[in-house]
Amino acid sequence: MHYPYRYAPGVEVLGAAASAIFNHLLGDEVMESLRKHGVDQLQPDQWYPVDKFIEVFTDWFKNPSNTSNQLVSVGMAIINNAVLPPEMETAPLEQKLFLLGALHQINHRNGDPGGYQIEQVSEKHIKYTTNTPYPDDMIYGYIYGVARRFLPRGTHFTVSYDDTARRQHEGGTHTIYHLKWD
């Protein structure tokens, strides 16, 4: 499978954010690719070229045994394990569900890392439009993880791709997701 996401010349990602991704994908193949691209010794407080990680994902996508479910799981795990400021626990629900846009911006610098356009469609429906250099299924996992972490316990929710727009992995310029809950 081809990795169709946009390159981000000059953009850097904070080592802590990149580590979170690859700690959940660790395997011999991923470690080999991280070494190959010179990003196998990540320091949490250092900045690294995003394009190096795009190359790692490109390698990852070439292996037919790697699945979308693995990327969804990675996204969920990252959100589940993210250390957030204490005030986030008492923030309004809407602020928590809009968190991904802010997290993306604070973990990148130097250029255009893409981002999230987040819209409250109705009381219990949020639309996320993304154009980042990261895999759609991992972003899906982020959104699912945010919903699972912050919606009231026992709330039924769904995350879905918008079927009226071509996703980034299909050659589109962005991917649209919908989070709905009861």
Stockholm file with secondary structure:
# STOCKHOLM 1.0

chainA/1-182         MHYPYRYAPGVEVLGAAASAIFNHLLGDEVMESLRKHGVDQLQPDQWYPVDKFIEVFTDWFKNPSNTSNQLVSVGMAIINNAVLPPEMETAPLEQKLFLLGALHQINHRNGDPGGYQIEQVSEKHIKYTTNTPYPDDMIYGYIYGVARRFLPRGTHFTVSYDDTARRQHEGGTHTIYHLKWD
#=GR chainA/1-182 SS CCCCCCCCTTCEEEHHHHHHHHHTSCSHHHHHHHHHTTCSSCCTTSEEEHHHHHHHHHHHHTCTTCCHHHHHHHHHHHHHHCCCCGGGGGSCHHHHHTHHHHHHHHTEESSCCCCEEEEEEETTEEEEEECCSSCHHHHHHHHHHHHHHHSCTTCCEEEEECTTSCCGGGTCSCEEEEEEEC
#=GC SS_cons         CCCCCCCCTTCEEEHHHHHHHHHTSCSHHHHHHHHHTTCSSCCTTSEEEHHHHHHHHHHHHTCTTCCHHHHHHHHHHHHHHCCCCGGGGGSCHHHHHTHHHHHHHHTEESSCCCCEEEEEEETTEEEEEECCSSCHHHHHHHHHHHHHHHSCTTCCEEEEECTTSCCGGGTCSCEEEEEEEC
//
